[in-house]
Amino acid sequence: MGLMDKVKGMLGQHGDKVSKGIDKAADMADSKTKGKYSEKIRSSSRKAKEQTEKYGREGGGSQGGGSEGPRGGS
């Protein structure tokens, strides 16, 4: 089993935790930049969560995390 297969398997099992971590990181970045890059941060976090879900499905897991941006997509 290759490294990518292991990563996909873990994302399949823990995708919801990864998604929450992405949201936390996005919120922190938004806070540190005082909202100057909010739209770019939201867009990037949404894309990261989409990839997390994609790889999680490839790893055989069912994803519970949504693909909304930080703070529930607001």
Secondary structure, DSSP 8 states (H G I E B T S, - for coil): --HHHHHHHHHHHHHHHHHHHHHHHHHHHHHHTTTTTHHHHHHHHHHHHHHHHHHHHHTT---------GGGG-
